[in-house]
Amino acid sequence: MKRLKGIIFIVSGAMLWGATGPLMEWLLNHTPLTVSFMLTIRLFIAGLLLLTYVALTKQPIFSIWKHTLWGRQLVIFGIVGMLGVQYSFVAAIHESNAIFATLLQFLAPIFIVLYISLTMRKFPPRYQVIGILGTLFGLFLLLTNASIDSFLVSYKALFWGIAVGLTFAFYTLYPARLMKEWSVLLVVGWAMLIGGTALGIIGRVWQSSEWLVFTDFRIVGLMLALIVFGTLAFVLFLTSMKYISAVETSILSSVEPLTAMLISMLVFSTTLGGWQVVGIFVMLFCVTWLSIAGEKA
């Protein structure tokens, strides 16, 4: 029963997170909202919601700041990890589309493998090399539709897409000790609040004319959906890890890009070439292969 609960949580969370990509794509393309402003509002409010939830469960939310070491790590995670992965993800959507941005975060396992190999000064095992080459081949099909003469996204989109993979790898590796010592929701809530605050200061959000878009109740509703879906997705994802293995989580989270692809194609009329679709499934298969083979190694 617990395993079934975990599967329901991860699939629901992945579908909700996958739905946020096309929603952000629509907001960026059909409203005056910019990447910086939209992300500032989203991170700040989502962080407040998570910290409020933690406080309501009678957990102290300020204790972590009494320790210089943990406080410093939390700030680094909030700016480089949380803000880094979120900003690069939304920027990749803005420069291309939700499908491309969602899939490029699946490059993270490659960067993790390379980082671990470099730190251990060992060549990656054969299964990892096969998984990496397969993922890159799938990415090639996604970017070119199997035609060497055509590149279907801009170099700026590719830059932000690679940044998604890099920052997601950092996001995965860096906070391990932090989250082991402190509540995961506490760490994530503060990281969101820190990231949103930092971006708001950099972008001088208080001077932005974009606040006027909130006179349109349709945009307010979509922003609230974006915040709630994203926050709930993360909570469901973290909760699922109590009931199912990391491998099952990795495999079932592939529902996320498939959800983004389905919504983009059915609702927003995004079109993909035949070889691009093949590339998507090759990437998902190879990431799954890396997870399963890694568990058995």
C-alpha positions as CSV (number, residue, x, y, z in Angstrom):
1,M,0.0,0.0,0.0
2,K,2.9,2.4,0.9
3,R,4.5,1.7,-2.5
4,L,1.3,2.4,-4.3
5,K,1.0,5.7,-2.4
6,G,4.6,6.6,-3.4
7,I,3.9,5.8,-7.1
8,I,0.7,8.0,-7.0
9,F,2.6,10.8,-5.4
10,I,5.5,10.8,-7.9
11,V,3.3,10.5,-11.0
12,S,1.0,13.3,-9.7
13,G,3.9,15.5,-8.8
14,A,5.7,14.9,-12.2
15,M,2.5,15.6,-14.1
16,L,1.9,18.9,-12.2
17,W,5.5,20.0,-12.7
18,G,5.3,19.0,-16.4
19,A,2.2,21.2,-16.7
20,T,3.9,24.3,-15.3
21,G,6.3,24.4,-18.3
22,P,3.6,25.0,-21.0
23,L,1.8,27.4,-18.6
24,M,5.0,29.5,-18.2
25,E,5.5,29.4,-22.0
26,W,2.0,30.8,-22.5
27,L,2.5,33.5,-19.9
28,L,5.8,34.6,-21.4
29,N,4.4,34.6,-25.0
30,H,1.0,36.2,-24.4
31,T,1.6,38.7,-21.5
32,P,4.1,41.5,-20.7
33,L,5.6,39.3,-18.0
34,T,9.4,38.8,-18.2
35,V,11.4,35.8,-17.0
36,S,12.9,37.8,-14.1
37,F,9.6,39.3,-12.8
38,M,7.6,36.1,-13.1
39,L,10.2,34.0,-11.4
40,T,10.7,36.5,-8.6
41,I,7.0,36.4,-7.7
42,R,6.8,32.6,-8.1
43,L,9.8,31.8,-5.9
44,F,9.1,34.4,-3.2
45,I,5.4,33.3,-2.7
46,A,6.2,29.6,-3.0
47,G,8.9,30.0,-0.4
48,L,6.5,31.8,1.9
49,L,3.9,29.0,1.4
50,L,6.4,26.2,2.2
51,L,7.8,28.0,5.3
52,T,4.2,28.7,6.6
53,Y,3.4,25.0,6.2
54,V,6.5,24.0,8.1
55,A,5.7,26.6,10.9
56,L,2.2,25.2,11.1
57,T,3.6,21.7,11.8
58,K,5.3,23.2,14.9
59,Q,8.8,23.1,13.4
60,P,11.2,26.0,14.2
61,I,11.9,27.7,10.9
62,F,14.7,30.1,12.1
63,S,16.9,27.7,14.0
64,I,19.0,27.0,10.9
65,W,20.2,30.6,10.9
66,K,21.8,30.1,14.3
67,H,24.6,28.0,12.7
68,T,27.0,29.9,10.4
69,L,28.0,26.8,8.4
70,W,24.4,25.8,7.6
71,G,23.3,29.3,7.0
72,R,26.1,29.9,4.4
73,Q,25.3,26.6,2.7
74,L,21.6,27.6,2.6
75,V,22.4,30.9,0.9
76,I,24.7,29.2,-1.7
77,F,22.0,26.6,-2.4
78,G,19.3,29.3,-2.6
79,I,21.1,31.4,-5.2
80,V,23.2,29.0,-7.2
81,G,21.0,25.9,-6.9
82,M,17.4,27.0,-6.5
83,L,17.6,30.3,-8.4
84,G,20.1,28.9,-10.9
85,V,18.0,25.9,-12.0
86,Q,14.7,27.9,-12.0
87,Y,16.0,30.8,-13.9
88,S,17.8,28.7,-16.5
89,F,14.7,26.6,-16.9
90,V,12.4,29.5,-17.5
91,A,14.9,31.2,-19.7
92,A,15.2,28.0,-21.8
93,I,11.4,28.0,-22.1
94,H,11.4,31.7,-23.2
95,E,14.1,31.0,-25.9
96,S,12.6,27.8,-27.2
97,N,9.6,25.9,-25.7
98,A,8.5,24.0,-22.6
99,I,9.3,20.6,-24.1
100,F,12.9,21.5,-24.9
101,A,13.5,23.0,-21.5
102,T,11.9,20.1,-19.6
103,L,14.0,17.6,-21.5
104,L,17.3,19.4,-21.1
105,Q,17.2,19.0,-17.3
106,F,17.7,15.3,-18.0
107,L,21.3,16.1,-19.0
108,A,21.9,16.5,-15.2
109,P,22.9,12.8,-14.7
110,I,25.6,13.2,-17.4
111,F,27.1,16.2,-15.5
112,I,26.8,14.3,-12.2
113,V,28.6,11.2,-13.7
114,L,31.4,13.4,-15.1
115,Y,31.8,15.3,-11.8
116,I,32.1,12.1,-9.8
117,S,34.5,10.6,-12.3
118,L,36.7,13.7,-12.1
119,T,36.7,13.8,-8.3
120,M,37.5,10.1,-8.0
121,R,39.9,10.3,-10.9
122,K,38.4,7.2,-12.5
123,F,37.0,6.7,-16.0
124,P,33.2,6.1,-15.9
125,P,32.0,2.5,-16.1
126,R,30.8,1.1,-19.4
127,Y,27.1,1.4,-18.6
128,Q,27.5,5.1,-17.8
129,V,29.4,5.7,-21.1
130,I,26.6,3.9,-23.0
131,G,23.9,5.9,-21.2
132,I,25.7,9.2,-21.8
133,L,26.3,8.5,-25.5
134,G,22.7,7.5,-25.9
135,T,21.4,10.6,-24.2
136,L,23.5,12.8,-26.4
137,F,22.3,11.0,-29.5
138,G,18.7,11.6,-28.4
139,L,19.5,15.2,-27.8
140,F,21.0,15.4,-31.4
141,L,17.7,14.1,-32.8
142,L,15.7,16.5,-30.7
143,L,17.8,19.5,-31.9
144,T,18.1,18.6,-35.5
145,N,15.2,16.2,-36.4
146,A,18.0,14.0,-37.8
147,S,19.2,16.5,-40.3
148,I,22.8,17.8,-39.9
149,D,22.0,20.9,-41.9
150,S,19.2,22.0,-39.6
151,F,19.4,23.3,-36.0
152,L,15.9,23.7,-34.7
153,V,16.7,26.0,-31.7
154,S,18.8,29.1,-31.2
155,Y,22.3,29.0,-29.7
156,K,20.9,31.1,-26.8
157,A,18.2,28.4,-26.2
158,L,20.9,25.7,-26.2
159,F,23.0,27.8,-23.8
160,W,20.2,28.0,-21.3
161,G,19.3,24.4,-21.9
162,I,22.8,23.2,-21.0
163,A,22.6,25.6,-18.0
164,V,19.5,23.8,-16.9
165,G,21.4,20.5,-16.8
166,L,24.4,21.9,-15.0
167,T,22.4,23.8,-12.4
168,F,20.1,20.8,-11.9
169,A,23.2,18.6,-11.2
170,F,24.4,21.2,-8.6
171,Y,20.9,21.3,-7.2
172,T,20.9,17.5,-6.8
173,L,24.4,17.1,-5.3
174,Y,25.1,20.2,-3.2
175,P,22.4,20.2,-0.6
176,A,22.7,16.5,0.4
177,R,24.3,17.2,3.8
178,L,22.1,20.2,4.3
179,M,18.9,18.2,3.8
180,K,20.2,15.3,5.9
181,E,20.7,17.7,8.8
182,W,17.5,19.8,8.4
183,S,13.9,19.3,7.2
184,V,13.8,19.1,3.4
185,L,10.8,21.4,3.2
186,L,12.5,23.9,5.5
187,V,15.6,24.0,3.3
188,V,13.6,24.2,0.1
189,G,11.3,26.9,1.5
190,W,14.2,29.1,2.6
191,A,16.0,28.4,-0.7
192,M,13.0,29.6,-2.7
193,L,12.6,32.7,-0.5
194,I,16.4,33.5,-0.8
195,G,16.4,33.0,-4.6
196,G,13.2,35.1,-5.1
197,T,14.5,37.9,-2.9
198,A,17.9,37.9,-4.6
199,L,16.4,38.0,-8.1
200,G,13.9,40.7,-7.0
201,I,16.7,42.9,-5.7
202,I,18.8,42.4,-8.8
203,G,15.9,43.2,-11.1
204,R,14.5,46.0,-8.8
205,V,11.1,44.3,-8.9
206,W,9.6,47.2,-6.9
207,Q,10.2,49.5,-9.8
208,S,8.7,47.2,-12.5
209,S,5.7,48.3,-14.5
210,E,4.7,44.6,-14.8
211,W,2.7,44.9,-11.5
212,L,0.0,46.3,-13.7
213,V,-0.7,42.9,-15.3
214,F,-2.3,41.8,-12.0
215,T,-5.2,44.0,-12.8
216,D,-6.1,41.2,-15.3
217,F,-7.7,38.5,-13.1
218,R,-7.0,35.9,-15.8
219,I,-3.3,36.5,-15.4
220,V,-3.7,36.4,-11.6
221,G,-5.4,33.1,-11.8
222,L,-2.7,31.6,-14.1
223,M,0.1,32.9,-11.8
224,L,-1.6,31.4,-8.8
225,A,-2.0,28.1,-10.6
226,L,1.7,28.2,-11.5
227,I,2.7,28.8,-7.9
228,V,0.4,26.2,-6.4
229,F,1.1,23.5,-9.1
230,G,4.9,24.0,-8.7
231,T,4.9,24.0,-4.9
232,L,2.5,21.0,-4.7
233,A,4.6,19.1,-7.3
234,F,7.7,19.5,-5.2
235,V,6.0,18.4,-2.0
236,L,4.6,15.3,-3.7
237,F,8.0,14.5,-5.3
238,L,9.8,14.7,-1.9
239,T,7.0,12.7,-0.1
240,S,7.2,9.9,-2.7
241,M,10.8,9.3,-1.8
242,K,9.7,8.0,1.6
243,Y,7.8,5.1,-0.1
244,I,9.6,4.2,-3.3
245,S,13.3,3.8,-4.3
246,A,15.4,6.4,-6.1
247,V,15.3,4.3,-9.3
248,E,11.5,4.1,-9.3
249,T,11.4,7.8,-8.7
250,S,13.8,8.5,-11.6
251,I,11.8,6.2,-14.0
252,L,8.4,7.5,-13.0
253,S,9.5,11.2,-13.2
254,S,9.8,10.7,-16.9
255,V,6.0,11.4,-16.9
256,E,7.1,15.1,-16.5
257,P,8.5,15.7,-20.0
258,L,5.7,13.5,-21.6
259,T,3.1,15.7,-19.8
260,A,4.8,18.9,-21.0
261,M,4.9,17.4,-24.6
262,L,1.3,16.4,-24.6
263,I,0.0,19.7,-23.2
264,S,2.2,21.7,-25.6
265,M,1.0,19.7,-28.6
266,L,-2.7,19.5,-27.7
267,V,-3.3,22.9,-26.1
268,F,-0.6,25.2,-27.5
269,S,-0.3,23.5,-30.9
270,T,3.5,22.9,-30.6
271,T,4.7,20.7,-33.4
272,L,7.5,18.2,-33.4
273,G,9.2,16.3,-36.2
274,G,9.1,12.5,-36.2
275,W,12.8,12.2,-35.4
276,Q,12.4,14.7,-32.6
277,V,9.8,12.5,-30.9
278,V,12.2,9.5,-31.4
279,G,15.0,11.6,-29.8
280,I,12.7,12.4,-26.8
281,F,12.1,8.7,-26.1
282,V,15.8,7.8,-26.7
283,M,16.8,10.4,-24.0
284,L,14.2,9.1,-21.5
285,F,15.3,5.5,-22.1
286,C,18.9,6.3,-21.6
287,V,18.3,8.3,-18.4
288,T,16.3,5.3,-17.1
289,W,19.1,3.0,-18.2
290,L,21.6,5.1,-16.2
291,S,19.4,4.9,-13.1
292,I,18.7,1.2,-13.3
293,A,22.3,0.2,-14.2
294,G,23.6,2.5,-11.5
295,E,21.5,0.8,-8.8
296,K,22.8,-2.6,-9.8
297,A,26.4,-1.5,-10.1
